[in-house]
Amino acid sequence: MTGLEIGIGSLAVMVALVYAGLHVSIALALTSFIGVWLMRDSPVLAGRLLSLSINDSISSYIFGVVPLFVLMGLVVSQAQIGRDTFDVANRAFGRIKGGLGIATVGANTLFAAITGISIASAAVFARVAVPEMLRVGHTKRFATGVVAGSSVLGMLIPPSLLLILYAVLSEQSVGDLFIAGVLPGLVLAAAFSVMIWLLATRLPGFTGRAVPADPGEDTAFGLAAKVAPIALLIALVLGGIYGGLFTPTEAGAVGALGAIVLAVAKRRLPLRGLWKVTIETGHITASICFLIVAATMYSRMLSMSGLPTAVTEWIIAAEIGIYGFIAAYVLLLIVMGTILDASSIMLIVLPLALPIAQALGLDLVWFGIITVLAVEIGLLTPPLGLSVFVIKGTLSDMDVSLGDIFAGAAPFALVMLFVLTLVVAFPGLATGLL
């Protein structure tokens, strides 16, 4: 067989294995190993490729940003800063129709700027916001849908784990991608808020005829005390990056230390809690390491086969244009989002898509924002919908079904698709601050 035939066959086998339920990293590594073995007729060379992939993919200094931002996000969750954020947002929006939903979006926007993990946002606000929305009369589908939908802001507003992963795979600047995520993230948060208000005023049967929430009696000093740690962490991490004081990796270390200091000062992080988040950070980082190692091997196998070059030449010859390629690419990401998590989708698709994007002359930072928006829609779509399952597992109310959460999240997925279209049509939304 030719290298191209082996590449196509390896890709088909890998997709079949993933759909059959094999872990993505194992499927990538296995098909890559066998593909190189067949192309070079040597298991020794295939083994050397694996060892080089392990060394090259995670030995980079920039990769240190992954565990540091994960640790910061988990510490922030442990310290209940999400609850404080929600209290402040509720004071600002609680008295208008759909105010608690808008407050949840606002709180998630701030929380995203210090976590970078959608799953953390979903878990925190499932405990904090859903009971409050149910208490004032919102339906279960609306309350859970708001949390599921707004949780995706954690992967777009910097610091974002997905943007870091894209930077590693595409060899782009983490700082540039962080800056590029700011405007689309704010536009998405604003679009969510407008949609919630429209649903609350025009479709009360969907949202429930809730009375405006009492925002509480916190004094100005009390609210300032609650928002100060959030503002300080955001200024420390993002201000340090954008001001040129830190590299993203250094900012991750400073942010993790700042989060630990704040959590200890608020007496919300005992030694047992710190040990727990440290172990969880190790688990998450290890899983990401395995995925990146396998994806690096897979990318090198595809390059050896000549498949990316052949696909690029075919697309250019077909003259479908930039927007035709992006439309097909986004559709593929959304379809894959029905069964895979966001990181796995990027690791599978990007080795094929990036050469095409480069050949078409696309800005890879803009392309990265499109990628993250598209794969995040998958967090809200059945049957997988990772954020939906996290919310279901976090809630103590067993009467809330997965169908309720998916139904509530559907309008948010549509709004995300609208914002994605805006980013495609107006690239300045992503690149205007660079």
ROSE-451854 format. One record per residue (C-alpha): residue number from 1; chain; x, y, z. Coordinates in Angstrom, 2 decimals. Each point is the difference from the previous one (the first is absolute). Layout:
<nodes>
NODE num chaine    east   north      up
NODE NUM      A       X       Y       Z
...
</nodes>
This chain:
<nodes>
NODE num chaine    east   north      up
NODE   1      A    0.00    0.00    0.00
NODE   2      A    1.07    3.57   -0.59
NODE   3      A    0.54    2.45    2.85
NODE   4      A   -3.18    1.85   -0.96
NODE   5      A   -2.07   -3.20    0.15
NODE   6      A    1.49   -0.86    3.39
NODE   7      A   -0.78    3.50    1.27
NODE   8      A   -3.64   -0.21   -1.14
NODE   9      A   -0.34   -3.50    1.43
NODE  10      A    1.53    1.03    3.35
NODE  11      A   -2.37    2.97    0.21
NODE  12      A   -3.02   -2.21   -0.71
NODE  13      A    1.08   -2.62    2.54
NODE  14      A    0.67    2.66    2.64
NODE  15      A   -3.48    1.54   -0.42
NODE  16      A   -1.59   -3.47    0.16
NODE  17      A    1.89   -0.83    3.20
NODE  18      A   -1.05    3.28    1.63
NODE  19      A   -3.66   -0.52   -0.92
NODE  20      A    0.29   -3.58    1.34
NODE  21      A    0.96    1.45    3.38
NODE  22      A    3.80   -0.30    0.12
NODE  23      A    1.70    2.88    1.83
NODE  24      A    1.05    2.71   -2.45
NODE  25      A    3.67    0.06    1.02
NODE  26      A    0.33   -3.78   -0.37
NODE  27      A   -1.74    0.04   -3.39
NODE  28      A    2.30    2.79   -1.25
NODE  29      A    3.20   -1.66    1.24
NODE  30      A   -0.94   -3.48   -1.21
NODE  31      A   -0.97    0.98   -3.53
NODE  32      A    3.02    2.31   -0.29
NODE  33      A    2.40   -2.72    1.14
NODE  34      A   -1.44   -2.53   -2.44
NODE  35      A   -0.13    2.57   -2.81
NODE  36      A    3.71    0.87    0.35
NODE  37      A    0.84   -3.71    0.30
NODE  38      A   -1.77   -0.68   -3.31
NODE  39      A    1.56    3.00   -1.77
NODE  40      A    3.56   -0.70    1.17
NODE  41      A   -0.31   -3.75    0.45
NODE  42      A    1.69    0.28    3.37
NODE  43      A   -1.53   -0.15    3.49
NODE  44      A    3.27    1.43    1.34
NODE  45      A   -0.46    3.23   -1.97
NODE  46      A   -3.62    0.17    1.15
NODE  47      A    1.17   -0.36    3.60
NODE  48      A    2.56    2.75   -0.46
NODE  49      A   -2.72    2.28   -1.36
NODE  50      A   -1.98   -0.63    3.17
NODE  51      A    2.97    0.83    2.23
NODE  52      A    0.78    3.19   -1.95
NODE  53      A   -3.64    1.05    0.22
NODE  54      A    0.04   -0.42    3.78
NODE  55      A    3.13    2.12    0.31
NODE  56      A   -0.90    2.71   -2.50
NODE  57      A   -3.66    0.51    0.86
NODE  58      A    0.13    0.62    3.76
NODE  59      A    3.60    1.08    0.68
NODE  60      A   -0.69    3.53   -1.22
NODE  61      A    0.09    2.78    2.60
NODE  62      A   -3.34    1.29   -1.23
NODE  63      A   -1.70   -3.27    0.97
NODE  64      A    0.52    0.92    3.67
NODE  65      A   -2.89    2.42   -0.37
NODE  66      A   -2.48   -2.92   -0.04
NODE  67      A    0.37   -1.34    3.58
NODE  68      A    0.42    3.50    1.41
NODE  69      A   -3.26    1.37   -1.39
NODE  70      A   -1.80   -3.25    0.86
NODE  71      A    1.23    0.32    3.60
NODE  72      A   -1.11    3.64    0.16
NODE  73      A   -3.47   -0.88   -1.29
NODE  74      A   -0.48   -2.85    2.46
NODE  75      A    1.18    2.08    2.96
NODE  76      A   -2.39    2.80   -0.99
NODE  77      A   -2.85   -2.53   -0.12
NODE  78      A    0.98   -1.44    3.38
NODE  79      A    0.11    3.49    1.53
NODE  80      A   -3.67    0.63   -0.98
NODE  81      A    0.93    3.14   -1.91
NODE  82      A   -2.71   -0.98   -2.49
NODE  83      A   -2.65    0.49    2.69
NODE  84      A    1.35    3.46    0.82
NODE  85      A    0.01    0.88   -3.69
NODE  86      A   -3.63   -1.08   -0.34
NODE  87      A   -1.04    2.07    3.04
NODE  88      A    1.53    3.14   -1.53
NODE  89      A   -1.58   -0.66   -3.42
NODE  90      A   -3.36   -0.68    1.62
NODE  91      A    0.16    3.40    1.71
NODE  92      A    0.52    1.61   -3.42
NODE  93      A   -2.66   -1.87   -2.01
NODE  94      A   -2.32   -1.75    2.47
NODE  95      A   -2.96    2.40   -0.25
NODE  96      A   -0.60   -0.24   -3.77
NODE  97      A   -1.81   -2.76   -1.87
NODE  98      A    2.31   -2.96   -0.42
NODE  99      A    2.38    1.82    2.33
NODE 100      A    1.32   -3.11    1.71
NODE 101      A    0.78   -1.53   -3.38
NODE 102      A    1.82    3.16   -1.10
NODE 103      A    1.79    0.04    3.36
NODE 104      A    1.16   -3.56   -0.64
NODE 105      A    1.39    1.03   -3.38
NODE 106      A    1.73    3.01    1.55
NODE 107      A    1.44   -2.10    2.81
NODE 108      A    1.20   -2.63   -2.47
NODE 109      A    1.67    2.74   -2.06
NODE 110      A    2.01    1.16    3.02
NODE 111      A    0.60   -3.56    1.19
NODE 112      A    1.27   -0.98   -3.46
NODE 113      A    2.70    2.66    0.25
NODE 114      A    1.56   -1.84    2.95
NODE 115      A   -0.69   -3.66   -0.78
NODE 116      A    0.16   -0.85   -3.71
NODE 117      A   -1.88   -3.29    0.45
NODE 118      A   -3.63   -0.34   -1.08
NODE 119      A   -0.52   -3.10    2.13
NODE 120      A    0.96    1.93    3.16
NODE 121      A   -2.50    2.74   -0.85
NODE 122      A   -2.76   -2.53   -0.63
NODE 123      A    0.63   -1.79    3.30
NODE 124      A    0.22    3.19    2.08
NODE 125      A   -3.08    1.76   -1.37
NODE 126      A   -2.10   -3.16   -0.02
NODE 127      A    0.30    0.15    3.80
NODE 128      A   -0.25    3.78    0.33
NODE 129      A   -2.35    1.34   -2.69
NODE 130      A   -2.43   -2.84   -0.79
NODE 131      A   -1.56   -0.21    3.50
NODE 132      A   -0.48    3.78    0.04
NODE 133      A   -1.69    0.06   -3.41
NODE 134      A   -2.27   -2.88    0.95
NODE 135      A   -0.89    1.77    3.26
NODE 136      A   -1.31    3.12   -1.77
NODE 137      A   -2.10   -2.03   -2.45
NODE 138      A    2.13   -0.74   -3.07
NODE 139      A   -0.48   -3.36   -1.70
NODE 140      A    2.55   -2.76    0.45
NODE 141      A    0.91    0.00   -3.68
NODE 142      A    0.62    3.75   -0.03
NODE 143      A    1.99    0.06    3.25
NODE 144      A    2.29   -2.86   -1.02
NODE 145      A    0.20    1.20   -3.60
NODE 146      A    1.29    3.41    1.10
NODE 147      A    2.78   -1.63    2.01
NODE 148      A    0.90   -2.42   -2.80
NODE 149      A   -0.01    2.72   -2.65
NODE 150      A    1.93    2.64    1.93
NODE 151      A    2.60   -2.53    1.21
NODE 152      A    1.52   -0.11   -3.50
NODE 153      A    1.32    3.52    0.57
NODE 154      A    2.75   -1.64    2.04
NODE 155      A    1.64   -1.36   -3.14
NODE 156      A   -0.14    3.24   -2.00
NODE 157      A    0.75    2.81    2.43
NODE 158      A    3.68   -0.19    0.97
NODE 159      A    1.70   -1.75    1.66
NODE 160      A   -1.45   -2.96   -1.91
NODE 161      A    1.27   -3.57    0.04
NODE 162      A   -1.26   -0.58   -3.55
NODE 163      A    1.79    3.10   -1.30
NODE 164      A    3.20   -1.23    1.65
NODE 165      A   -0.45   -3.41   -1.62
NODE 166      A   -0.62    1.61   -3.40
NODE 167      A    3.13    2.15    0.45
NODE 168      A    2.09   -3.12    0.67
NODE 169      A   -1.40   -1.84   -3.03
NODE 170      A    0.20    2.94   -2.41
NODE 171      A    3.24    1.52    1.35
NODE 172      A   -1.72    3.36    0.52
NODE 173      A    0.52    2.46    2.84
NODE 174      A   -2.05   -0.78    3.11
NODE 175      A   -0.11    3.73    0.80
NODE 176      A   -1.37    0.86   -3.46
NODE 177      A   -2.71   -2.64    0.31
NODE 178      A   -0.94    1.25    3.47
NODE 179      A   -0.39    3.55   -1.33
NODE 180      A   -1.98   -1.28   -3.00
NODE 181      A   -2.48   -1.76    2.29
NODE 182      A   -0.98    3.13    1.94
NODE 183      A   -2.38    1.74   -2.44
NODE 184      A   -1.75   -3.18   -1.25
NODE 185      A   -0.44   -1.08    3.63
NODE 186      A   -1.57    3.31    0.99
NODE 187      A   -2.22    0.02   -3.11
NODE 188      A   -1.14   -3.54    0.83
NODE 189      A   -0.78    0.98    3.62
NODE 190      A   -1.99    3.03   -1.20
NODE 191      A   -1.89   -2.13   -2.55
NODE 192      A   -0.87   -2.54    2.73
NODE 193      A   -1.32    2.79    2.24
NODE 194      A   -2.18    1.50   -2.74
NODE 195      A   -1.39   -3.43   -0.85
NODE 196      A   -0.84   -0.72    3.66
NODE 197      A   -1.88    3.31    0.29
NODE 198      A   -1.92   -0.71   -3.21
NODE 199      A   -0.90   -3.50    1.17
NODE 200      A   -1.15    1.30    3.39
NODE 201      A   -2.18    2.72   -1.56
NODE 202      A   -1.30   -1.77   -3.11
NODE 203      A   -0.01   -3.72    0.92
NODE 204      A   -0.85   -0.23    3.70
NODE 205      A   -1.26   -3.53   -0.56
NODE 206      A    3.58   -1.07   -0.73
NODE 207      A    1.69    1.95    2.79
NODE 208      A   -2.75   -0.16    2.60
NODE 209      A   -1.89    3.00    1.36
NODE 210      A    2.60    0.90    2.57
NODE 211      A   -0.19    2.99    2.28
NODE 212      A    3.08    2.22   -0.07
NODE 213      A    2.56   -1.23    2.51
NODE 214      A    0.83    1.92    3.15
NODE 215      A    3.63    1.00   -0.51
NODE 216      A    0.61    0.04    3.75
NODE 217      A    1.09    2.66    2.41
NODE 218      A    3.75   -0.02   -0.50
NODE 219      A    1.58    3.36    0.65
NODE 220      A    2.27    1.67   -2.52
NODE 221      A    2.95   -1.00    2.18
NODE 222      A   -1.20   -3.60    0.13
NODE 223      A   -0.37   -0.19   -3.78
NODE 224      A    3.44    1.57   -0.47
NODE 225      A    1.49   -2.58    2.36
NODE 226      A   -1.57   -2.80   -2.04
NODE 227      A    1.10    1.29   -3.39
NODE 228      A    3.49    1.12    1.06
NODE 229      A    1.65   -3.48   -0.13
NODE 230      A   -1.43   -0.59   -3.48
NODE 231      A    1.15    3.39   -1.28
NODE 232      A    3.43   -0.49    1.57
NODE 233      A    0.54   -3.40   -1.63
NODE 234      A   -1.18    1.25   -3.40
NODE 235      A    2.30    3.02    0.23
NODE 236      A    2.89   -2.14    1.17
NODE 237      A   -0.24   -2.66   -2.72
NODE 238      A   -1.37    1.75   -3.07
NODE 239      A    1.50    3.38    0.86
NODE 240      A    3.39   -1.63    0.43
NODE 241      A   -0.25   -1.73   -3.39
NODE 242      A   -1.33    2.95   -1.97
NODE 243      A    2.31    2.43    1.78
NODE 244      A    3.04   -2.06   -0.94
NODE 245      A    0.94   -0.74    3.62
NODE 246      A   -0.45   -3.78   -0.27
NODE 247      A    0.06   -2.68   -2.62
NODE 248      A   -3.22   -2.08    0.02
NODE 249      A    1.83   -2.77    1.89
NODE 250      A    1.25    2.43    2.63
NODE 251      A   -3.47    1.53    0.24
NODE 252      A   -1.41   -3.46    0.67
NODE 253      A    2.45   -0.47    2.87
NODE 254      A   -0.76    3.45    1.45
NODE 255      A   -3.75   -0.59   -0.39
NODE 256      A    0.15   -3.42    1.69
NODE 257      A    1.96    1.44    2.92
NODE 258      A   -2.37    2.98    0.23
NODE 259      A   -3.03   -2.30    0.01
NODE 260      A    1.51   -2.12    2.80
NODE 261      A    0.82    3.09    2.08
NODE 262      A   -3.53    1.39   -0.45
NODE 263      A   -1.62   -3.35    0.80
NODE 264      A    2.07   -0.39    3.17
NODE 265      A   -0.71    3.61    1.02
NODE 266      A   -3.75   -0.65   -0.39
NODE 267      A    0.43   -3.21    2.05
NODE 268      A   -1.52   -2.09   -2.77
NODE 269      A    2.96   -2.19   -0.86
NODE 270      A    1.08   -2.41    2.76
NODE 271      A    3.08   -2.18   -0.53
NODE 272      A   -2.21   -2.92   -0.98
NODE 273      A   -1.69    2.19   -2.64
NODE 274      A    3.34    1.17   -1.38
NODE 275      A    1.19   -3.60   -0.24
NODE 276      A   -3.22   -0.95   -1.78
NODE 277      A    0.30    2.72   -2.67
NODE 278      A    3.69   -0.80   -0.48
NODE 279      A   -0.79   -3.65   -0.69
NODE 280      A   -2.85    0.97   -2.32
NODE 281      A    2.34    2.37   -1.84
NODE 282      A    2.40   -2.89   -0.51
NODE 283      A   -2.78   -2.21   -1.37
NODE 284      A   -1.21    2.63   -2.46
NODE 285      A    3.55    0.88   -1.12
NODE 286      A    0.92   -3.67   -0.48
NODE 287      A   -3.06   -0.63   -2.17
NODE 288      A    0.83    3.07   -2.12
NODE 289      A    3.63   -1.18   -0.28
NODE 290      A   -1.07   -3.38   -1.36
NODE 291      A   -2.31    1.66   -2.50
NODE 292      A    2.67    2.42   -1.23
NODE 293      A    2.64   -2.75   -0.32
NODE 294      A   -2.40   -2.16   -2.00
NODE 295      A   -1.11    2.95   -2.14
NODE 296      A    3.63    0.93   -0.78
NODE 297      A    0.69   -3.54   -1.13
NODE 298      A   -3.20   -0.01   -2.07
NODE 299      A    0.93    3.33   -1.61
NODE 300      A    3.47   -1.28   -0.96
NODE 301      A   -1.44   -3.20   -1.42
NODE 302      A   -2.42    2.00   -2.16
NODE 303      A    2.84    2.24   -1.21
NODE 304      A    2.05   -3.06   -0.97
NODE 305      A   -2.97   -1.40   -1.93
NODE 306      A   -0.48    3.20   -2.01
NODE 307      A   -3.72    0.10    0.82
NODE 308      A   -0.12    3.65    1.21
NODE 309      A    1.74    1.16   -3.18
NODE 310      A   -2.36   -2.04   -2.19
NODE 311      A   -3.10    1.30    1.80
NODE 312      A    1.29    3.58   -0.23
NODE 313      A    0.60   -0.31   -3.73
NODE 314      A   -3.44   -1.55   -0.50
NODE 315      A   -1.77    2.81    1.87
NODE 316      A    1.90    2.70   -1.89
NODE 317      A   -0.77   -1.72   -3.32
NODE 318      A   -3.68   -0.33    0.94
NODE 319      A   -0.13    3.80    0.36
NODE 320      A   -2.46   -0.07    2.90
NODE 321      A    1.67    3.11    1.38
NODE 322      A    0.82    1.07    3.52
NODE 323      A   -3.60    0.18    1.21
NODE 324      A   -0.88   -3.36   -1.54
NODE 325      A    2.91   -1.59    1.86
NODE 326      A   -0.93    1.70    3.27
NODE 327      A   -3.64   -1.07   -0.33
NODE 328      A    1.01   -3.63   -0.56
NODE 329      A    2.54    0.21    2.83
NODE 330      A   -2.51    1.43    2.50
NODE 331      A   -2.60   -2.60   -0.96
NODE 332      A    2.56   -2.78    0.55
NODE 333      A    0.92    1.37    3.44
NODE 334      A   -3.64    0.27    1.08
NODE 335      A   -0.80   -3.55   -1.19
NODE 336      A    3.05   -1.38    1.83
NODE 337      A   -1.14    1.90    3.09
NODE 338      A   -2.94   -2.39    0.29
NODE 339      A    2.32   -2.78    1.20
NODE 340      A    3.36    1.52    0.99
NODE 341      A    1.28    2.60    2.44
NODE 342      A    1.44    3.27   -1.30
NODE 343      A    3.69   -0.85    0.54
NODE 344      A   -0.27   -3.31   -1.83
NODE 345      A   -1.74    1.62   -2.96
NODE 346      A    2.76    2.56   -0.40
NODE 347      A    2.73   -2.63    0.28
NODE 348      A   -1.60   -2.12   -2.71
NODE 349      A   -1.04    2.69   -2.47
NODE 350      A    2.70    2.69    0.20
NODE 351      A    2.89   -2.04   -1.49
NODE 352      A   -2.05   -0.20   -3.20
NODE 353      A   -1.65    3.43    0.14
NODE 354      A    3.00    2.20    0.86
NODE 355      A    1.97   -0.69   -3.22
NODE 356      A   -3.11    0.85   -2.02
NODE 357      A   -0.56    3.21    1.96
NODE 358      A    3.63    1.02   -0.55
NODE 359      A   -0.21   -0.78   -3.73
NODE 360      A   -3.11    2.18   -0.26
NODE 361      A    1.84    2.83    1.75
NODE 362      A   -2.27    0.10    3.05
NODE 363      A    1.05    1.79    3.18
NODE 364      A    0.60   -2.92    2.39
NODE 365      A   -0.92    2.05    3.07
NODE 366      A   -3.41    0.83   -1.53
NODE 367      A   -0.30   -3.63   -1.07
NODE 368      A    0.67   -1.03    3.60
NODE 369      A   -2.91    2.07    1.33
NODE 370      A   -2.28   -1.54   -2.64
NODE 371      A    1.20   -3.46    1.06
NODE 372      A   -0.62    0.57    3.70
NODE 373      A   -3.48    1.44   -0.58
NODE 374      A   -0.96   -2.92   -2.23
NODE 375      A    1.25   -2.75    2.31
NODE 376      A   -1.61    1.70    3.01
NODE 377      A   -3.41   -0.35   -1.66
NODE 378      A    0.60   -3.72    0.38
NODE 379      A   -0.01    0.38    3.79
NODE 380      A   -3.72    0.79   -0.25
NODE 381      A   -1.12   -2.52   -2.63
NODE 382      A   -1.27   -3.55    0.57
NODE 383      A    0.82   -2.78    0.47
NODE 384      A    3.29    0.87    1.75
NODE 385      A   -0.30    3.67    1.03
NODE 386      A    2.70   -0.06    2.66
NODE 387      A   -1.18    3.14    1.82
NODE 388      A   -3.51   -1.45    0.14
NODE 389      A    1.22   -3.20    1.65
NODE 390      A    2.09    1.98    2.51
NODE 391      A   -3.06    2.04    1.00
NODE 392      A   -2.14   -3.14    0.29
NODE 393      A    2.63   -1.65    2.19
NODE 394      A    0.40    3.08    2.19
NODE 395      A   -3.67    0.73    0.72
NODE 396      A   -1.61   -1.50    3.08
NODE 397      A   -3.46    0.22   -1.63
NODE 398      A   -0.40   -3.41   -1.65
NODE 399      A   -3.23    1.11   -1.75
NODE 400      A    2.00    2.08   -2.49
NODE 401      A    0.52   -2.19   -3.08
NODE 402      A    2.70    0.17   -2.66
NODE 403      A   -2.77    0.87   -2.47
NODE 404      A   -0.93    3.06    2.09
NODE 405      A    3.60    1.25   -0.01
NODE 406      A    0.52   -0.62   -3.73
NODE 407      A   -3.29    1.79   -0.78
NODE 408      A    1.01    2.96    2.14
NODE 409      A    3.46    0.16   -1.59
NODE 410      A   -1.30   -0.11   -3.60
NODE 411      A   -0.63    3.79   -0.30
NODE 412      A    3.53    0.63    1.25
NODE 413      A    1.45   -2.30   -2.65
NODE 414      A   -1.89    1.97   -2.66
NODE 415      A    1.33    3.31    1.37
NODE 416      A    3.52   -1.45   -0.07
NODE 417      A   -0.50   -0.90   -3.66
NODE 418      A   -1.14    3.58   -0.66
NODE 419      A    3.08    1.47    1.73
NODE 420      A    2.20   -2.46   -1.88
NODE 421      A   -1.49    1.30   -3.25
NODE 422      A    0.80    3.56    1.10
NODE 423      A    3.62   -0.93    0.70
NODE 424      A    0.30   -1.64   -3.43
NODE 425      A   -1.59    2.99   -1.74
NODE 426      A    1.91    2.61    2.01
NODE 427      A    3.50   -1.31    0.80
NODE 428      A    0.75    3.24    1.84
NODE 429      A   -2.06   -1.31    2.93
NODE 430      A    2.85   -2.45    0.63
NODE 431      A    3.01    1.91   -1.32
NODE 432      A   -0.97    3.61    0.70
NODE 433      A    1.87    0.21    3.33
NODE 434      A    3.23   -1.56   -1.33
</nodes>
